[in-house]
Amino acid sequence: MILTNIESVPGKRIVEHFGLVSGSTVRAKNIFKDIGAGFKNIVGGELKSYTQLLEDSRKQAIERMISQAESLGANAVINVRFATSSIAQGASELYVYGTALRVE
């Protein structure tokens, strides 16, 4: 599956347009990560547990978007974008979307 955040796939010709595809995941922080992050806020530095949580969330949302695109017969998704929103205290949605195409 070709993924790109631009409006076309360089060197490829669009042969079919399937429309919008998306994937999302809602994740909640856990108390142990919050405690560790609280200490890190005092001394400074990267919040590695949150970085990993975000990486895992992006990966899962992308996998879900790809699955939806493949089910339509697409082999590329263009204009890929990410968005986040707060769902509840301590829980957020990571949403990814783009335009599914078949290219040659």
Phi, psi and omega per residue, in radians:
M1 nan 2.210 3.075
I2 -1.546 2.226 3.056
L3 -2.106 2.331 3.106
T4 -2.605 2.661 3.110
N5 -1.730 0.220 3.066
I6 -1.838 3.078 -2.987
E7 -1.492 0.042 3.128
S8 -2.727 3.050 3.049
V9 -1.946 1.892 -3.105
P10 -0.914 2.293 3.119
G11 1.425 0.027 -3.134
K12 -2.095 2.683 3.123
R13 -1.931 2.308 3.106
I14 -1.307 2.162 3.134
V15 -1.952 -0.316 3.090
E16 -2.715 2.470 -3.119
H17 -2.010 2.180 -3.100
F18 -1.860 -0.212 3.127
G19 1.638 -2.871 -3.041
L20 -1.208 2.348 2.969
V21 -2.235 2.696 -3.107
S22 -2.666 2.905 3.040
G23 -2.628 2.603 3.122
S24 -2.618 2.876 3.019
T25 -2.613 2.526 3.062
V26 -1.974 2.198 -3.091
R27 -2.183 2.532 3.059
A28 -1.977 2.529 3.042
K29 -1.242 2.784 3.059
N30 -2.016 2.691 -3.004
I31 -1.011 -0.649 -3.109
F32 -1.216 -0.659 3.080
K33 -1.186 -0.628 3.106
D34 -1.108 -0.715 3.130
I35 -1.106 -0.816 3.112
G36 -1.078 -0.704 3.124
A37 -1.153 -0.631 3.096
G38 -1.062 -0.746 3.085
F39 -1.143 -0.705 -3.116
K40 -1.140 -0.588 3.093
N41 -1.091 -0.515 -3.141
I42 -1.279 -0.787 -3.058
V43 -1.689 -0.262 3.137
G44 1.541 2.866 3.103
G45 2.065 3.063 -3.108
E46 -1.240 2.434 3.042
L47 -1.585 1.442 -2.984
K48 -1.061 -0.605 -3.140
S49 -1.161 -0.631 3.092
Y50 -1.291 -0.629 3.076
T51 -1.044 -0.785 3.126
Q52 -1.133 -0.704 3.111
L53 -1.048 -0.759 3.127
L54 -1.187 -0.709 3.103
E55 -1.066 -0.780 3.126
D56 -1.112 -0.701 3.133
S57 -1.119 -0.797 3.110
R58 -1.060 -0.771 -3.130
K59 -1.063 -0.797 -3.122
Q60 -1.149 -0.742 3.129
A61 -1.109 -0.728 3.117
I62 -1.112 -0.764 3.124
E63 -1.032 -0.690 3.128
R64 -1.197 -0.674 3.090
M65 -1.137 -0.775 3.121
I66 -1.054 -0.762 3.129
S67 -1.033 -0.749 3.118
Q68 -1.129 -0.758 3.136
A69 -1.100 -0.766 3.129
E70 -1.091 -0.651 -3.134
S71 -1.138 -0.376 3.091
L72 -1.533 -0.235 -3.093
G73 1.729 0.184 -3.128
A74 -1.369 2.686 3.009
N75 -2.197 0.168 3.098
A76 -2.710 2.627 2.997
V77 -2.286 2.140 -3.135
I78 -1.891 2.956 -3.134
N79 0.938 0.716 -3.118
V80 -1.202 2.275 -3.123
R81 -2.380 2.683 3.081
F82 -2.029 2.590 3.030
A83 -2.512 2.679 3.071
T84 -2.279 2.698 3.051
S85 -2.650 2.640 3.093
S86 -1.485 2.195 -3.107
I87 -1.676 -0.775 3.121
A88 -2.688 2.983 3.119
Q89 -1.048 2.094 -3.141
G90 1.499 0.021 -3.139
A91 -2.278 2.364 -3.129
S92 -2.348 2.653 3.056
E93 -1.766 2.397 2.950
L94 -1.957 2.160 -3.028
Y95 -2.142 2.332 3.069
V96 -2.206 2.467 -3.110
Y97 -2.614 2.801 3.117
G98 -3.010 -3.046 -3.132
T99 -1.840 2.122 -3.115
A100 -1.478 2.385 -3.111
L101 -2.446 2.849 2.854
R102 -1.995 2.210 -3.124
V103 -2.126 2.724 3.047
E104 -2.204 nan nan
